[in-house]
Amino acid sequence: MSFSIRLTEEERKLADSYAKLHSLSISEAFKRALFEKIEDEFDIKIESEEGLITVQNIVTFVEAELAKK
């Protein structure tokens, strides 16, 4: 899946600088930021059998929460 967002010139420069600082593409920087925000906001405590948070667990949790609405 892909999407686009509109950024001001200042926002674009900030995003580019952040991505370069961490040796990421701008796409990867936004992707990481999105998932970190989701984890923080929902204070996710989902654990797999190995005791690790997985992307699939997060997606399942978010989909279940959205289905409740």
HELIX and SHEET records of a PDB file:
HELIX    1   1 GLU A    9  LEU A   21  1                                  13    
HELIX    2   2 ILE A   26  PHE A   42  1                                  17    
HELIX    3   3 VAL A   55  LYS A   68  1                                  14    
END                                                                             
